Amino acid sequence: MRVTRGRKPGDDMTKSHLMSGARHAQRGLSLFVLVIAAVPAEARTRWHVNAAAPPGGDGLAWATAFDSLDSALTLAAVGDEVWVAQGTYHPTVELEPGNPRSVSFSVPQAVRAYGGFDGTETALDQRAGLFESTVLSGDVGLPGDSSDNAYHVVHVFHPGGIPPGFVTIDGFKITGGNANGTSMAGVGGGICCFNSGLLLARCTITDNWARVGAALHAQPGLVRMKWCKVTDNRAGDRAGAIWGHLINLKIFHSVFARNSAGNRGGAIFLNSIVGGSSGVEPVVLFESCLFYDNYAGHRGGAVFLGGGPFSAGKGTWVNCTFAFNIAGDSGGAIHAVTSLDNPGHADLANSILWQNQAPVGAQVKGRVRIAYSIVQGGYFGAGNLALDPVFVDAVGRDLRLGPGSPAIDAANNFAVHFDLADVDDDGSTQDAVLLDLDADRRFRDDLGTPDTGLGLAPIIDMGPFER
């Protein structure tokens, strides 16, 4: 996945044309969602960390960098930045004194942690992009033996009240968490987030385990995610990737692949909205995301939307592809529960659901509304198709659109939302999303394909990739 900065020729014209179509922007927050205080853009103190540095540094420059990430996090305060060079880092600070498995990287509130540096940069936009090799690892005991790994690799916690600002974690590989304990030690193997605002960007969260929410467990709060890969995480019960409860969740341009849950929600499990809340949807939004090869032993191969007496799982998916996800019971891609006081509900637009599997509801099951999408077997809704999307290489999981795909120029321009996660890093969340999952330009007209979607040309394609 590549990320580009800046704008391409014609972006301003395209943005002006699309702004009237970008809907469901920031209409306010429901009662359960936290207000996050503003933090100055400039870092108060910048701490430097390099695993290759000699011990004894003060962290104030690359030449005197800390060799331990915990050394910087212990000192970091509101408004600080932590710059981390490539290398592998293990947590050392115990959340529960005397329990070596309780070690975790505790990122303080309103601190911005950036990885991917080579140790020479003087500005953030100079980062070498070494994100995959800047590793936060929970393998703290016997190497290669997951039974003694940390419960949570990263811990983001605010005890109560209004957090002073977003925690930013940008440019890391987070791996090796094993939340197989009880209570909170059984959730969030990769990241455990409570009562906080969290921004995740350019992160790979992989090979973590938990009873619930193997990659990320979040409640309550605000989570923003962009340009992330969440892969090969496993939950014994629910949410192989993300478990969200009473959460304002906006995820853009991210990939969820090969995650699994023994019960429900191979990738995502949501009880996201307080029962009776209205007028603020979509509180949960996934845009330009890819879900493939996720598995749930019971329901919701990729996504399970729960319900109950006090909360419901509700979410919106725009320009997403669900393919090759499997559920052992129902809802190969998505299962939205219908039998409880506050039932789950999913809205999909501009999306593709293909080759998902389940004994009941191979693609979707429950309260799911779909429009301007390809659904294998067909589905009632405006602009929906039942035609082969013609992926470039389905067997090899290249799920871009091939030549002649019926998804080209066939979606709904008015379903596109504002850039609520600042995908293009321009500092604004009030402009339209103009990049696809390859960081190429959206809204490119294929002159050889008739426009069958909704809006003025150029018409957006279905799925996260623009042909």
C-alpha angles and dihedrals in degrees: 000000000000128000125205129194129214128024136295125228112285096020094122092053091048092047092051090051094049104041092087089055098050104095140173092045121158104323095163134281130282119243095264096052119098125240109231117213119232119258124200113261093228116077115248091209127003116212122198126210128186123169089208094055120109116253120266102049123143095223095232096115138013089255090059099030123157113251090212126063091208089060089062096041091052091058100035117110137183111312096016126130127216116204115198126194123213116286140092119285129190125197117246106175114096116221087197109039112235095022109101092193091061092072112122141156100258107199109202121234116277092011120131116215116192126187134183100074126139091210100257104079124116098183132044094237089059092067113139091225094239091150099137091051095049095085130187103194131190092198093112103143128046105355112254094011107110094188091082097038123125116277091228126018091200128024124195113181139164115181097215146315126043116338114231093236147320121306108226123206109179129168109010142121108228114196147146102045115149113190097180096136131096131278110352091354086069098058136068106020093181101030130000111196125182130178093343146112111244131186116192119187135168092357130142111209108190145155098015126141133206140150087241129014101006098189100026133003112189132176133179116354145056122305125185121184132180137167093006133142117212108187144158097005119147133207123193091212120002140004112017088197116011132012113189127183124176087349137149100218127180116176121178134179098357137135127227112190138162095356117146142194127193091222123010137357109025089201109000133030117180136187087161111151134053112245112265096018115136144162096049104080134168090049085151116043133171115186129180092356131147125218119185140152094008118147137203122186092215121010138357108027091202105005135021119188110198133196142194146153094298109023144024138204108243128163147155126226120194126180093355131142123216113189137158094002116147135205122188093217117012144344105038091197104012135007118188111189115233106179103074134083093262106030125205121253135190129196118198129185135169090007141131126226111184138154095000115147139213135135088243122032100003091196106020139352130194132007102001126147117197132183136171091007141119112245120179108238092017133270133214114257143094115294096002121150134194096203128123106269090217101228117202093242115352093177091053090042095243094146097180116123117270127213112294095019112160087221091072114107089349106109136087119270090197093061092067114106133213116276094267093167095044092242093180094048093232094132095250130106093179099075129085123268105257101171132076127215090278089054088247122133120283124219097043113161116229101213092201094055125074114237106248099160131086125275139032119313131304091061118198120242124240117258130027096294127072116216 
